[in-house]
Amino acid sequence: MAIKYVLLAAVLSAACAGAVQAQEPIKVGLSGPFTGGSSAMGVSMRDGVKLAVGEINAKGGVMGRPLVVVERDDEAKNEVGVQVAQELINKEKVVATLGFINTGVSLASQRFYQEAEIPVFNNVATGSAVTKQFPAPNYIFRNAAYDTVQSAMIVEEAIGRKGFKKVAILADSTNYGQFGKDDLLKALTAKGMTPVAVEKFNVKDTDMTSQLLKAKEAGAEAILTYAIGPELAQIANGMAKLGWKVPMIGSWTLSMASFIDPAGPNADGAMMPQTFIQAPTTPKRKAFIEAYQAAYKVDRIPSPVSAAQGYDSVYLLAAAIEQAKSTDGVKIREALESLKTKVEGVVTTYDAPFTKDDHEAISGNIPVMGIVKGGRVEAVDMKDLEGDKALRVKPKG
């Protein structure tokens, strides 16, 4: 009888050990600017990530294990981003990292993940070079509309739809602004056009008079912008002071509260590409918006695009880990490059979004043009948010 009790105890002990092992958390890094001028994007992305993690854990986690997010504030500074990357890799032992808001921080930091064979999901940074920094096997993925896509949409709106003949470019001095400016120039060249003015400004500049006067004197009919922070509001407010109102058409950052609120009524009419607009046009989007509002006690999401893309990046990563049946970086990368299950997100439903040679989940047919009206962003063409168009998917091949 004593032997039976010993054997039973051994079995129970092994079972308990297995249960504990099964519940070992899967640690995922989260890097973004949660303070400073880019914080509207960083905080919204972080909060979208946390919503998704909470939902997944409530349903049993990934491979029966809970996801745990290890977040670090990179302050939108390249050198801090580098330190964060090394800490998440070497100390926290994360299996992947989500985030990067700023293109410069991404390009400076993600090489450490590449060397460690740990996948990175750029869920906001849009610089075209981000996913092309390394050859295959490439551990850098993205589910944001990169700048080649956005610049083509901006130029098409200004030249193709609006018919403007003279445009000026105003871009900030960051990597994001300057890479975006280069993409705009390429898109304009493809249309056989040259901007009448190309002006640069710095982060935290509060007076755009000089740049705007040069654009005005050159006869600009529209201002094309690429910038990451509240300086965009200085452009809109600067035009108002000069008594000169021409359309602002720029990158997705014109949708953020850090532009809309300080610009006030001067923000109205600004247009930008959007992967997600805060409108309950599908059940998934309605549920996401309501969950975000309830969790964070807000009505308007500070940066809806950042929140939505952060949320979707978690589900894409979780699907890859489940498919790989492993937290090994190589196996997660391989699974991402060959996802077999569709992933329903709030931006779109992802159907084999990545391949070995294409690590961009968002193609040109997915974003729509948004416009600021009364402190909110709406779709320029509301039909784009209705029916099948509301969840466009990336064409295969």
PyMOL commands that set and color helices and strands:
alter all, ss='L'
color gray80, all
select helices_A, chain A and resi 2-22+39-58+78-90+103-116+130-132+147-161+175-190+209-217+231-242+252-255+257-267+283-296+304-324+329-336+382-385+387-391
alter helices_A, ss='H'
color red, helices_A
select strands_A, chain A and resi 26-32+67-73+96-99+120-122+140-142+167-172+197-201+222-226+248-250+271-274+343-344+349-350+368-373+376-379
alter strands_A, ss='S'
color yellow, strands_A
deselect
rebuild
show_as cartoon
